[in-house]
Amino acid sequence: MTSPSGSTLSEARDFLAAHPDIEAFDIVLTDANGIGRGKIIRRHELIGLYENGRHLPISILGLDIVGEDVHETGLIWDSGDGDLRAWPIPGTLVPLHGTLPRRGQVLMAMYQLNGAPMGSDPRHALARQVAAFATKGLKPAGAFELEFFLLANERDGNGRIQPARAVLDGLASAKTEVYSVDHLHGMEPLFSDIYAAAKAQGIPAETVISEYAPGQYELTLNYRNDMLRAADDLLMLKRLVRLQARRHGVTACFMAKPIEDYAGSGMHLHVSMQDKAGHNVFMEEEEGAWSDTILHALGGLAGTMGESMLVFAPHANSWRRFVSQSYAPVAPTWGVNNRSVALRIPAGSKSARRIEHRPSGVDANPYLVAATVLAGIAKGMGERVDPGPETVGNGYADEANGRPAMPANWLAAIEAAEGSAFLKSALGPEMHHTFCAIKRAEHLRVARTVSEFDYHLYLHTV
């Protein structure tokens, strides 16, 4: 059977010839929560993977955050928990730096047995949006930014998480070392391995900075003119950061808000649009006059943001990030060179004109984020949506101004997503149903859990 993903047997053969020391491979299928699930196969199995794909249970795509079946997805007993076929994603067969014995990795996508895309695979949701733009002669380009924390494996004396000590010399710091280059030197051995791993995998990892919280960092990715590959980059980078952190004895944390007193971690998406000639259609023709195209794109994103927030903030912890003046936007605002808005036009040359979409936490699924953002842009461009006035100055003080309402909390976001015709179209009916069912189950799990904080508040007082 010809691979429906476009993978080729020659890619596997060439890789094996170039890496005779690799003994096994992680085959990784990404679920609705962005979690990699799959198997480790031996070297001799790789050719068969590329020839025939790999049967995997459909229920993998119907799991909640802790790996429990969500029966409401319809992917468990309604289907008999049968197998479908996963195929390698071209360009994602890579070595895993520093593993011993040496291992490789390949990302997978799920297909029906007849080769049709499986609708609950999040990568296919993004592929649909990219294909829709292609019919209009347009190609989305973009890159994600990755914010994360490096934490000690041990809690402090009060049972709280704490920033990791420098892996170079064990130096501890509980300060906000924002933009401190000297602070980065303490993590130099870890970041050197991260860069080496990224180079081995063809991931265009670029600038690293110390971010706006103790133990927080940011890695940027170079632009791709292929939005699918940009999302692949982000998932692969998260996996290698986590692996290299473990090898250096620390924990890489991708929670949106791990420390209540400090800013959380975002996953900003920079997006532009190219025509067939490679011209950036967001670029203004004359100085000081924004193009109608970028304004309408902003209008579509602002107008659909409220009903899309479950994609951008999918977990209970995600909603702790949205606190005024914490660099997490709290309204569908837009502005130029302004980090207090949700939709930012960065400063720079006209030829590099783009929108920075800022609401998503680093805990969000990049395939679903990109699919939803592209669908919002398409809606805005197609319906010529007015984005409203630009926010100048403090965007946190510009929360209403006639814009569509934002959900107040996680449950409101779930309800908005469930009833959203836009989001159903953006993700596709199957992905929309699966995602919303999983989020409902996760909300129920959180709601029925009695936490330590409950005991602190109520055990001896009520």
C-alpha positions in Angstrom: 0.0 0.0 0.0 1.3 3.5 -0.9 1.8 5.6 2.2 -1.1 8.1 2.5 1.2 10.4 4.5 3.7 10.8 1.7 6.4 8.9 3.5 8.8 6.9 1.3 10.8 3.7 1.8 13.9 5.5 0.5 13.8 7.8 3.5 14.0 4.9 5.9 16.7 3.1 3.9 18.8 6.3 3.6 18.5 7.0 7.3 19.5 3.4 8.3 22.5 3.7 6.0 23.6 7.0 7.5 23.1 5.8 11.1 24.3 2.3 11.4 24.6 2.6 15.2 20.9 3.4 15.9 19.3 0.3 17.5 15.7 1.4 18.1 13.1 4.1 17.3 10.4 5.9 19.2 7.3 6.0 17.0 5.2 8.9 18.3 1.5 9.6 17.6 0.2 12.9 19.0 -3.1 12.9 20.8 -5.6 15.7 21.4 -3.7 17.0 24.4 -0.4 17.1 22.5 0.9 14.0 24.3 3.1 11.7 22.3 1.9 8.1 22.5 3.2 5.1 20.6 5.9 2.4 20.9 9.6 1.8 20.7 10.4 -0.5 17.8 13.7 -2.2 16.9 15.9 -1.3 14.0 14.9 -4.2 11.8 11.2 -3.1 12.1 11.7 0.4 10.5 11.5 -0.8 6.9 8.2 -2.6 7.6 6.9 0.6 9.3 7.5 2.5 6.1 6.2 -0.3 3.8 3.0 -1.0 5.6 2.5 1.5 8.4 1.7 0.3 11.9 -1.5 -0.9 13.4 -2.4 1.1 16.5 -5.6 1.1 18.5 -8.0 3.9 17.7 -8.5 4.5 21.4 -5.1 6.2 21.6 -6.7 9.3 20.3 -9.5 9.1 22.8 -7.5 9.3 26.0 -7.6 12.0 28.7 -4.6 13.8 30.2 -3.8 10.9 32.5 -4.2 8.3 29.8 -7.7 7.0 30.8 -10.3 6.1 28.1 -12.9 8.8 27.5 -15.9 6.7 26.4 -17.8 9.8 25.2 -15.4 10.3 22.3 -16.9 7.2 20.6 -13.4 5.9 20.0 -13.4 3.1 22.6 -16.2 0.5 22.7 -18.4 2.1 20.1 -15.7 1.1 17.6 -14.7 -2.1 19.3 -11.4 -0.5 20.2 -10.2 -1.6 16.8 -6.9 -0.9 15.1 -6.3 1.8 12.5 -3.0 2.3 10.7 -0.4 5.0 11.6 2.1 6.1 9.0 5.3 8.0 9.3 5.3 11.8 8.8 7.9 12.7 6.1 10.9 14.6 7.4 10.4 13.6 11.1 12.7 10.5 11.1 15.6 11.8 13.2 18.2 10.6 15.7 17.8 11.2 19.5 20.9 13.0 20.7 22.8 11.5 23.6 20.8 8.2 23.9 22.7 5.1 24.7 22.2 2.7 23.1 21.4 5.0 20.2 17.8 5.6 19.3 15.9 7.5 16.7 12.4 9.0 16.5 9.7 9.4 13.9 6.3 11.2 14.3 3.2 9.4 13.0 -0.2 10.3 11.8 -3.3 8.1 12.0 -5.3 6.9 8.9 -8.3 4.7 8.3 -7.5 1.3 6.9 -8.4 2.5 3.4 -5.9 5.3 3.7 -8.3 8.2 4.5 -7.2 10.6 7.2 -8.6 9.7 10.6 -10.6 12.7 11.7 -9.6 12.6 15.4 -5.9 13.0 14.7 -5.0 16.6 15.4 -2.4 16.9 12.7 -5.1 16.3 10.1 -7.1 19.2 11.4 -4.1 21.5 10.6 -3.6 19.8 7.2 -7.2 20.6 6.2 -6.7 24.3 6.9 -3.4 24.4 5.0 -5.1 22.6 2.1 -8.0 25.1 2.1 -5.6 28.0 1.7 -3.8 26.2 -1.1 -7.1 26.2 -3.1 -7.0 30.0 -2.8 -3.3 30.2 -4.0 -2.1 31.0 -0.5 0.4 29.3 1.8 0.6 30.0 5.6 4.0 30.4 7.0 4.9 30.6 10.7 6.9 29.7 13.8 6.2 29.0 17.4 8.0 30.3 20.5 8.5 27.8 23.4 8.4 29.1 27.0 9.1 26.6 29.8 10.5 26.2 33.3 13.5 24.2 34.4 12.7 22.9 37.9 14.5 20.9 40.5 13.4 17.3 40.8 12.9 17.7 44.5 10.3 20.0 46.2 11.3 22.6 48.8 10.7 22.3 52.5 7.1 23.5 52.1 6.4 20.9 49.4 6.5 23.5 46.6 8.3 23.3 43.3 11.5 25.2 43.0 13.8 26.4 40.2 16.5 24.0 39.1 20.0 24.8 40.3 22.5 25.6 37.5 23.7 22.3 36.0 27.1 23.8 35.5 28.0 24.4 39.1 24.9 23.9 41.3 24.3 27.6 41.9 20.8 28.3 43.1 18.7 31.4 42.3 15.1 32.2 43.2 15.2 35.6 41.4 13.6 36.7 38.2 16.7 36.6 36.1 15.0 38.1 33.0 17.4 38.6 30.1 20.3 37.7 32.3 23.1 36.3 30.1 25.2 35.3 33.1 22.3 33.3 34.5 22.1 31.4 31.2 25.8 30.4 31.6 24.8 28.2 34.5 22.6 26.1 32.2 25.1 26.1 29.3 25.8 22.4 29.3 22.0 21.6 29.1 21.4 24.2 26.3 24.4 23.0 24.4 22.9 19.5 24.3 19.5 21.0 23.4 21.0 22.8 20.4 23.0 19.7 19.4 19.8 17.6 19.6 17.9 20.2 17.6 20.6 20.3 14.9 20.6 16.5 14.6 16.8 16.6 14.1 16.8 19.5 11.6 14.9 21.8 14.1 15.7 25.5 13.5 16.1 26.3 17.2 17.5 29.8 17.6 17.6 32.3 20.5 17.4 31.3 24.2 16.6 33.8 26.9 16.0 33.8 30.6 12.4 34.7 31.0 10.2 36.7 33.4 10.0 34.2 36.3 12.5 32.2 38.4 13.6 29.1 36.4 11.7 30.2 33.2 13.3 30.2 29.8 12.3 30.8 26.1 13.5 29.1 23.0 12.6 30.6 19.6 12.2 28.7 16.3 13.1 30.0 12.9 10.3 30.7 10.4 9.0 27.9 8.2 7.0 28.4 5.0 5.2 25.2 5.9 2.9 25.5 8.8 2.6 21.8 9.3 6.4 21.6 9.7 6.3 24.5 12.1 4.0 22.6 14.4 6.1 19.4 14.0 9.1 21.5 15.1 7.4 22.6 18.3 6.3 19.1 19.3 9.8 17.7 18.5 11.5 20.5 20.4 9.4 19.9 23.5 10.3 16.2 23.4 14.0 16.9 23.1 14.0 19.6 25.8 12.3 17.2 28.2 14.7 14.4 27.3 17.9 16.5 27.6 16.6 18.1 30.9 16.2 14.6 32.4 19.7 13.7 31.3 21.0 16.7 33.2 19.0 15.8 36.4 16.3 18.5 36.1 12.7 18.7 35.1 11.5 20.6 32.0 8.0 21.9 32.9 5.4 22.8 30.2 2.5 23.7 32.5 1.0 27.0 31.6 1.2 28.3 35.2 3.4 26.3 37.6 4.1 29.2 40.1 1.2 31.4 41.2 3.2 34.5 41.9 4.9 34.7 38.5 4.1 34.8 34.8 3.1 31.6 33.1 4.5 30.1 29.9 3.0 30.9 26.6 3.3 29.4 23.1 3.1 32.4 20.8 2.5 31.6 17.1 3.9 34.0 14.5 2.0 33.6 11.2 2.1 35.3 7.8 0.6 34.4 4.4 2.4 33.9 1.1 0.9 33.9 -2.4 2.1 31.7 -5.2 4.9 34.1 -6.1 6.2 34.0 -2.5 4.9 37.6 -1.8 3.8 38.2 1.8 0.1 39.3 1.4 0.1 40.8 4.9 2.7 43.4 3.8 1.5 47.0 3.4 1.9 48.6 0.1 2.7 52.1 1.4 4.3 53.3 4.7 1.9 53.8 7.6 -1.1 52.1 6.0 -1.9 48.5 7.0 -3.0 46.2 4.3 -6.7 45.3 4.3 -5.6 41.6 4.3 -3.8 41.8 7.6 -6.6 43.9 9.2 -9.3 41.4 8.1 -7.1 38.6 9.4 -6.9 40.3 12.7 -10.7 40.8 12.6 -11.3 37.1 12.1 -9.0 36.2 14.9 -10.5 38.7 17.3 -14.0 37.7 16.4 -13.5 34.0 16.9 -11.2 34.1 20.0 -13.8 33.7 22.6 -15.3 30.5 21.2 -11.7 29.2 20.5 -10.2 29.7 23.9 -10.5 26.0 24.9 -8.0 25.2 22.2 -5.6 27.9 23.4 -6.1 27.2 27.1 -7.2 23.5 27.3 -6.6 22.6 30.9 -7.6 23.7 34.4 -4.1 25.1 35.0 -4.2 27.0 31.7 -6.7 29.5 33.2 -4.5 30.4 36.1 -2.2 32.1 33.5 -4.8 34.8 32.6 -4.1 37.4 35.2 -3.9 41.1 34.3 -0.5 42.4 33.6 1.2 39.0 33.6 2.0 39.0 29.9 -1.0 36.7 29.2 -3.7 38.6 27.2 -7.2 38.8 28.7 -9.2 40.3 25.8 -9.3 39.9 21.9 -7.3 43.1 21.4 -4.7 43.9 18.7 -1.9 46.4 18.5 1.5 47.2 17.0 4.7 46.4 18.9 2.6 45.9 22.1 3.0 42.9 24.3 -0.2 43.6 26.4 -2.5 42.6 23.5 -3.7 39.2 22.3 -2.8 39.9 18.6 0.4 41.7 18.1 2.0 43.1 14.9 5.7 43.0 15.7 8.0 45.8 14.7 10.1 45.1 11.7 10.4 45.4 8.0 7.3 45.2 5.7 8.6 42.1 4.0 8.5 40.2 7.3 5.0 41.5 8.3 3.2 38.9 10.4 0.7 38.5 13.3 1.9 37.2 16.7 -0.9 35.2 18.2 -0.3 35.4 22.0 -3.2 33.7 23.9 -2.0 30.1 23.8 -0.3 28.5 26.7 2.7 26.1 26.2 0.4 23.3 27.3 -1.8 23.6 24.2 -1.6 21.3 21.2 0.3 23.2 18.4 -1.6 21.4 15.6 -5.0 22.5 17.0 -3.7 26.0 17.8 -2.4 26.5 14.3 -5.6 25.0 12.7 -7.8 27.3 14.7 -5.7 30.4 14.0 -5.7 29.7 10.3 -9.5 29.1 10.3 -9.9 32.5 12.1 -7.7 34.2 9.5 -9.7 32.6 6.7 -13.0 33.7 8.2 -11.7 37.3 8.6 -10.3 37.5 5.1 -13.3 35.9 3.5 -15.9 38.0 5.3 -13.7 41.2 5.4 -14.1 41.5 9.2 -13.2 44.8 10.8 -10.8 44.2 13.8 -12.0 47.4 15.6 -9.6 50.0 16.9 -6.0 49.4 17.6 -5.1 49.2 21.3 -2.4 51.7 22.2 -0.8 51.5 25.6 -2.0 49.1 28.3 -4.1 46.4 26.6 -5.1 45.1 30.0 -7.2 48.3 30.5 -8.9 47.7 27.1 -10.9 44.6 27.8 -14.4 45.5 26.5 -14.6 48.1 23.8 -17.5 46.4 22.0 -15.5 43.2 21.3 -16.9 39.7 21.6 -17.0 38.3 25.1 -14.3 36.0 26.4 -15.1 33.0 28.5 -14.6 33.7 32.2 -13.2 30.3 33.1 -12.4 26.8 31.9 -16.0 25.5 32.1 -17.3 28.5 30.2 -14.6 27.8 27.6 -15.7 24.2 27.3 -19.4 25.2 26.8 -18.4 27.9 24.3 -16.3 25.4 22.3 -19.1 22.7 22.4 -21.6 25.1 20.8 -19.2 26.7 18.3 -20.0 26.1 14.7 -16.8 27.9 13.8 -14.6 25.6 15.9 -16.4 22.5 14.6 -15.5 23.7 11.1 -12.0 24.7 12.1 -11.1 21.3 13.6 -13.5 19.1 11.6 -16.5 17.4 13.2 -14.7 14.3 14.5 -11.8 16.2 16.0 -14.2 18.8 17.5 -16.3 16.1 19.2 -13.2 14.2 20.4 -11.5 17.2 21.8 -14.6 18.6 23.6 -15.5 15.2 25.1 -11.9 14.8 26.4 -12.1 18.3 28.0 -15.4 17.5 29.6 -14.0 14.4 31.1 -10.9 16.3 32.4 -13.1 19.0 33.9 -15.1 16.3 35.8 -11.9 14.7 37.0 -10.7 18.1 38.4 -14.1 19.1 39.8 -14.4 15.9 41.9 -10.9 15.9 43.2 -10.4 17.0 46.8 -7.1 18.9 46.9 -4.6 19.7 49.7 -5.7 23.3 49.4 -9.3 22.2 50.3 -7.9 20.7 53.5 -5.9 23.8 54.2 -9.0 26.0 53.9 -11.7 23.9 55.4 -10.5 20.9 57.4 -10.4 22.6 60.8 -12.5 25.6 60.1 -16.0 24.8 58.9 
